[in-house]
Amino acid sequence: MPQFVQSEQQRELISSLVQEIPAYRKKMRMSQAELGDAVGKSRQKISEMERGSVPLGWDTYLAILMVLGAHGVLEPRGRDAERLAATGRLIGGRIRF
């Protein structure tokens, strides 16, 4: 699978989300397999991403944000709001949940 060049800001956003995926999954009461199904990845890939043994791509980052938003676990302020605002700037739009 080809790896696409990511900006430093994309890498920072991805890195900050990866560290929080287990906590978000617990808030959603979602297993690795369920999150994988929701974003088109296997349970094993989600596990590897959480451990940092495989990189999380920008497309998967965006998919995970959509799942988090759909499940209502993103906070309207603080780190979540900052992450959404920064992501919106990078994709040229605004993300609201």
N, C-alpha and C positions, 0 to 999 in steps of 0.2 A: 504494500500500500504506500503510495507516495506521501511524503511528509511536506507540508506546506510551510513556508517561512512565516513565522509569527513575530509580531512586534514585541518589544520589551513589555509594553503595557498589557498585551494579550497574555504573555507568559506570567506576569504578576497576578492578573485576575484568575487565571487557571490555577496557579499555585495556591492562592488563597482559598479557592473553592475546594480544591482537592483535600485540603486539611480538614474541611468542615463536612464533607460528604457523609461520613458515618453519623455525625450528630443530626444532620438533616434527615437521613434515612430513619433514624430512631424517632424523630418528631413525626414523621409521616407513617410510622409503623410499617416500614417497607423493607423487605429483604434485598440483598444484593441482586438476587435473581429477578425480583419484581422491578427494581430500578433498571436493571439491564434490559428487560423486556420493554420498558417504557421509552428507553432511548436507543434501542436497536443494538445493544451489546450483550454479550454473554455474562453470566454471573462471574465467571472467572476473570473476564476483562475488568469488571467493576472492582473485584477484589484486588486485582493487580494495580489498578489506578489508585485505589485507596492506600495501598502500601507504597506507592510511588515507584513500582518496578516497571511500569509502562507509562508513557506519557498520555495525558488527556489532550485530545485535539480540540481545536476551537469549535468545530461542529458539535462535538459531544458536550463541551462546556455549555454551548447555547441550548442544546437539547435538555440538559440537566436543569438549567435555569427555568426553562419552560415547565418542566415537571414540578419543580419546587413552587413555582408560581401557581400552577394549577391546583396544587395541594394546600395552598394558603400558608406555607411555612416561612415565607420571606417576610421580614419585618419592614414596616414602612419608613423606618429611620435607621440610623447607625450604619453598620458595615454592609448590610443588605442593600440599603438605599444607595450607598456610595458605589457598590459593585454594579447595580443596575444602571446608574447614571453613567458610569465609565463605559460600560458595555454599550449603552445607547449611543454615546459619542462615537465609539469605534465603528458601529454599524450604520451610523448616519441617521439615527432615529431616536425615538423615545420608547423605553420599555416600561409599561405599567401593568400592575396586577391588581 
